[in-house]
Amino acid sequence: MKNKLIFICAVFLLCTGCKFGLQEIFWRADPVDRRSKELVKLTDSELSFKSGILPQQYDCLLITDVHFGNDRYSVHQDAFFKSLEEYRDNHPAPVHPQILFCIALGDIADHGRAAEFDAYEAFQNRLRKIDIGGGKKLEVYNVVGNHDLYNSGWKLWEKACFPHKSAYYFETQAFEWYFVDTANGTLGRPQFYDLKAKVQSSSKPKFIFTHYPLYGNAIQYFSLSNPRERAELISLCAQNNVKMYCSGHYHRGAYYDYGRFEEFALKAFGHYRKYYILHVDETAQTFSVETVSF
């Protein structure tokens, strides 16, 4: 009886700690099958650019694992924006391709608390002040991460993070861009089958952006949790002209070459003070990823 009481007290203290609400310990309040059964195509009004008139070469800013509210390290916003300004100054138009949009790969909040999402909204608004030309501003396309769901944070993420959905895609002239919800460590069968149908219906080269890596350096916690799903997804990418699988979650970062496609698990923005520039060439149908420290 005494041991049982100690166990119950320990669970209670764990639940009331910084990262979990009580229900998250025993049951994930927002399973992926409820959030994301299909990938929705973004409308023209949800795109900060016109895909038909994109330049043939352009850049995309990539960040992941910002972790606002983390107890061990701060988000060095001023250093980041200074670095980004210097990068853009050193790569002026029209000599160099320009950054047209940003992709954030999840875990923008550390504990799923309202104050953390408020801080991220302010951060996004600073990014949105960046002029990309033609009267347009930089937009941030978000992916949900596992930390964003802590303490029932899903609704807060959905409200704070454009385009306010966790599974979606858009097309440019040469590429298809897929944003996949793996915040529970899995796509779930409905979302996987929808992704499969969509990528199989097109011969275009494709990018997949999500939170969980396929292979997190052989550490199970940092990889998709279902081995069957992982194998199916690798096969799907290899057989359907997916060029890049891009993720976060594994803060140290990793790179894997699967022969027909590449996996980039990006280093954490908050922990390692890294961001990335994705260089895209629509004519050559090629890409490269550049790492920037700040």
C-alpha positions as CSV (number, residue, x, y, z in Angstrom):
1,M,0.0,0.0,0.0
2,K,2.8,2.3,0.9
3,N,4.6,1.7,-2.4
4,K,1.4,2.2,-4.3
5,L,0.9,5.6,-2.6
6,I,4.5,6.6,-3.4
7,F,4.0,5.7,-7.0
8,I,0.8,7.7,-7.3
9,C,2.5,10.7,-5.7
10,A,5.4,10.4,-8.1
11,V,3.1,10.3,-11.1
12,F,1.2,13.4,-9.8
13,L,4.4,15.4,-9.3
14,L,5.6,14.4,-12.8
15,C,2.3,15.4,-14.3
16,T,2.3,18.8,-12.6
17,G,5.8,19.5,-13.8
18,C,6.8,21.9,-16.5
19,K,6.0,19.9,-19.6
20,F,3.0,17.8,-19.2
21,G,-0.6,18.1,-18.1
22,L,-2.2,15.2,-16.3
23,Q,-4.0,13.9,-19.4
24,E,-0.9,13.9,-21.6
25,I,0.7,11.3,-19.3
26,F,-2.0,8.7,-19.9
27,W,-3.6,9.8,-23.2
28,R,-2.5,12.2,-25.9
29,A,-5.4,14.7,-26.1
30,D,-4.8,15.5,-29.8
31,P,-3.9,12.4,-31.8
32,V,-2.8,12.9,-35.3
33,D,-5.8,11.0,-36.8
34,R,-8.0,13.7,-35.3
35,R,-5.9,16.6,-36.5
36,S,-4.6,15.5,-39.9
37,K,-6.5,13.0,-42.1
38,E,-5.5,14.7,-45.4
39,L,-3.1,17.2,-46.8
40,V,-5.0,20.3,-47.9
41,K,-3.8,22.3,-50.9
42,L,-3.2,26.0,-50.0
43,T,-5.1,28.6,-51.9
44,D,-3.6,31.5,-53.7
45,S,-4.6,33.8,-50.9
46,E,-2.6,31.6,-48.5
47,L,0.6,31.9,-50.5
48,S,2.9,34.9,-50.0
49,F,4.1,34.5,-53.6
50,K,2.6,33.7,-57.0
51,S,3.8,30.3,-58.0
52,G,3.5,31.0,-61.7
53,I,5.7,34.1,-61.6
54,L,8.4,32.9,-59.1
55,P,11.9,33.6,-60.2
56,Q,13.7,30.5,-61.6
57,Q,16.1,30.7,-58.6
58,Y,15.1,31.6,-55.1
59,D,15.8,30.8,-51.5
60,C,13.8,29.6,-48.5
61,L,14.7,30.2,-44.8
62,L,14.5,27.1,-42.7
63,I,14.3,27.0,-38.9
64,T,13.4,24.3,-36.4
65,D,13.1,23.7,-32.6
66,V,13.0,27.3,-31.5
67,H,11.7,26.2,-28.1
68,F,10.3,29.5,-26.6
69,G,10.1,29.0,-22.9
70,N,13.0,26.6,-22.5
71,D,14.5,26.6,-19.0
72,R,18.0,25.9,-20.1
73,Y,18.7,28.3,-23.0
74,S,17.2,31.5,-24.4
75,V,16.0,32.3,-27.9
76,H,18.6,34.7,-29.2
77,Q,16.3,36.7,-31.4
78,D,18.4,39.8,-31.9
79,A,21.5,37.9,-32.8
80,F,19.4,35.9,-35.4
81,F,17.8,38.9,-37.0
82,K,21.2,40.7,-37.2
83,S,22.7,37.6,-38.8
84,L,19.8,37.3,-41.3
85,E,20.1,41.0,-42.2
86,E,23.9,40.5,-42.8
87,Y,23.2,37.4,-44.9
88,R,20.8,39.3,-47.1
89,D,23.1,42.3,-47.4
90,N,25.9,40.0,-48.5
91,H,23.6,38.3,-51.1
92,P,21.8,41.2,-52.8
93,A,19.4,41.1,-55.7
94,P,19.6,40.7,-58.6
95,V,23.1,39.1,-58.3
96,H,21.9,36.5,-55.8
97,P,18.6,34.6,-55.3
98,Q,16.4,36.1,-52.6
99,I,14.7,34.5,-49.6
100,L,11.0,34.4,-50.5
101,F,9.5,32.5,-47.5
102,C,10.3,30.7,-44.3
103,I,9.5,27.2,-43.1
104,A,9.5,26.4,-39.4
105,L,9.7,22.7,-38.6
106,G,8.0,22.5,-35.2
107,D,8.6,22.7,-31.4
108,I,8.3,26.5,-31.5
109,A,7.0,26.2,-27.9
110,D,8.8,24.2,-25.2
111,H,5.9,23.5,-22.8
112,G,2.8,24.3,-25.0
113,R,2.0,27.3,-22.9
114,A,0.1,30.4,-24.1
115,A,3.0,32.8,-23.3
116,E,5.3,30.7,-25.4
117,F,3.0,30.8,-28.4
118,D,2.6,34.6,-27.8
119,A,6.4,35.0,-28.0
120,Y,6.5,33.0,-31.2
121,E,3.7,35.1,-32.8
122,A,5.8,38.2,-32.0
123,F,8.9,36.5,-33.6
124,Q,6.8,35.6,-36.7
125,N,5.7,39.2,-36.9
126,R,9.3,40.4,-37.0
127,L,10.0,38.0,-39.9
128,R,6.9,39.2,-41.7
129,K,8.3,42.7,-41.8
130,I,10.9,41.5,-44.2
131,D,10.2,42.8,-47.7
132,I,10.6,40.2,-50.4
133,G,9.8,42.6,-53.3
134,G,6.7,43.4,-55.3
135,G,4.9,44.7,-52.2
136,K,5.1,41.2,-50.6
137,K,6.3,40.3,-47.1
138,L,8.0,37.1,-45.9
139,E,5.6,34.5,-44.7
140,V,6.2,31.6,-42.3
141,Y,4.8,28.2,-43.1
142,N,4.7,26.1,-40.0
143,V,4.9,22.4,-39.1
144,V,3.6,21.2,-35.7
145,G,6.1,19.5,-33.3
146,N,5.7,17.2,-30.2
147,H,6.5,20.0,-27.7
148,D,3.8,22.2,-29.3
149,L,1.2,19.6,-28.1
150,Y,2.3,19.6,-24.5
151,N,-0.2,20.8,-21.9
152,S,-3.0,20.6,-24.6
153,G,-1.2,23.1,-26.7
154,W,-2.7,22.1,-30.1
155,K,-5.4,24.8,-30.2
156,L,-2.8,27.4,-29.3
157,W,-0.5,26.2,-32.0
158,E,-3.3,26.2,-34.6
159,K,-4.3,29.8,-33.7
160,A,-0.7,31.1,-33.7
161,C,0.9,29.3,-36.6
162,F,0.2,30.1,-40.2
163,P,-1.5,28.6,-42.3
164,H,-3.4,27.3,-39.2
165,K,-3.4,23.7,-40.4
166,S,-0.9,20.9,-39.7
167,A,-1.0,19.0,-43.0
168,Y,-1.0,20.8,-46.3
169,Y,0.9,21.3,-49.6
170,F,1.5,23.7,-52.4
171,E,3.1,23.7,-55.8
172,T,5.6,25.8,-57.6
173,Q,6.4,25.6,-61.3
174,A,8.8,22.6,-60.9
175,F,8.3,21.3,-57.3
176,E,5.6,20.1,-54.9
177,W,6.1,21.1,-51.3
178,Y,4.4,18.8,-48.7
179,F,4.0,19.7,-45.0
180,V,3.3,16.6,-42.9
181,D,2.1,16.2,-39.3
182,T,4.3,13.8,-37.3
183,A,4.0,15.6,-34.0
184,N,2.8,12.3,-32.3
185,G,5.8,10.4,-33.8
186,T,3.6,9.0,-36.6
187,L,1.6,10.2,-39.6
188,G,-1.3,7.9,-38.8
189,R,-2.8,5.8,-41.5
190,P,-5.3,8.3,-43.0
191,Q,-2.7,11.0,-43.5
192,F,-0.1,8.5,-44.8
193,Y,-2.6,7.1,-47.4
194,D,-3.5,10.6,-48.5
195,L,0.1,11.6,-48.8
196,K,0.8,8.4,-50.8
197,A,-2.1,9.0,-53.2
198,K,-0.9,12.6,-53.8
199,V,2.7,11.9,-54.4
200,Q,2.0,8.9,-56.7
201,S,-0.3,11.1,-58.8
202,S,2.5,13.5,-59.9
203,S,5.8,13.1,-61.5
204,K,7.1,16.4,-60.2
205,P,10.1,16.5,-57.9
206,K,9.0,16.9,-54.3
207,F,10.0,18.1,-50.9
208,I,8.6,16.8,-47.6
209,F,8.8,19.0,-44.5
210,T,7.9,17.5,-41.1
211,H,9.0,17.4,-37.4
212,Y,10.2,13.8,-36.9
213,P,13.2,12.4,-38.8
214,L,13.0,9.1,-40.6
215,Y,16.3,8.0,-39.0
216,G,17.4,10.0,-35.9
217,N,20.9,8.6,-35.6
218,A,19.6,5.2,-34.6
219,I,17.9,6.7,-31.5
220,Q,14.3,5.6,-31.4
221,Y,13.1,8.7,-29.6
222,F,14.3,10.8,-32.5
223,S,12.8,8.7,-35.3
224,L,9.3,8.0,-36.5
225,S,7.9,5.5,-33.9
226,N,6.4,2.8,-36.2
227,P,9.1,0.8,-38.1
228,R,6.5,-0.3,-40.7
229,E,5.4,3.3,-41.4
230,R,9.0,4.4,-41.6
231,A,9.9,1.7,-44.2
232,E,6.7,2.5,-46.2
233,L,7.6,6.2,-46.2
234,I,11.2,5.6,-47.3
235,S,9.9,3.4,-50.1
236,L,7.3,6.0,-51.1
237,C,9.9,8.8,-51.3
238,A,12.4,6.6,-53.3
239,Q,9.8,5.6,-55.8
240,N,8.0,8.9,-56.4
241,N,10.7,11.5,-57.1
242,V,10.9,12.9,-53.6
243,K,14.2,14.8,-53.5
244,M,14.4,15.8,-49.9
245,Y,12.9,14.8,-46.5
246,C,13.5,17.7,-44.1
247,S,12.9,17.5,-40.4
248,G,13.8,18.8,-36.9
249,H,13.4,17.1,-33.5
250,Y,16.9,15.7,-33.4
251,H,18.6,18.8,-32.0
252,R,22.2,17.7,-33.0
253,G,21.1,17.4,-36.6
254,A,22.0,14.7,-39.1
255,Y,22.2,14.0,-42.8
256,Y,21.4,10.7,-44.7
257,D,21.6,9.9,-48.3
258,Y,19.1,7.2,-49.4
259,G,20.3,7.2,-53.0
260,R,17.2,8.5,-54.6
261,F,16.5,11.2,-52.0
262,E,18.3,12.9,-49.1
263,E,17.2,13.4,-45.5
264,F,18.2,16.6,-43.6
265,A,17.5,16.6,-39.9
266,L,18.2,20.2,-39.1
267,K,20.1,21.4,-36.0
268,A,18.0,23.3,-33.4
269,F,17.6,27.0,-33.8
270,G,17.3,27.5,-30.0
271,H,19.8,25.0,-28.7
272,Y,22.5,25.2,-31.4
273,R,21.8,28.7,-32.8
274,K,21.5,27.5,-36.4
275,Y,19.3,28.4,-39.4
276,Y,19.4,27.2,-42.9
277,I,19.0,28.6,-46.4
278,L,17.4,26.2,-49.0
279,H,18.5,27.2,-52.5
280,V,16.1,26.2,-55.2
281,D,16.6,26.2,-58.9
282,E,13.3,25.6,-60.7
283,T,14.8,25.3,-64.2
284,A,17.5,22.7,-63.3
285,Q,15.1,21.1,-60.7
286,T,17.9,21.1,-58.2
287,F,18.4,22.3,-54.6
288,S,21.1,22.7,-51.9
289,V,21.0,23.5,-48.2
290,E,23.3,26.0,-46.5
291,T,23.9,26.1,-42.8
292,V,24.3,29.5,-41.1
293,S,25.4,30.0,-37.4
294,F,24.4,33.1,-35.4
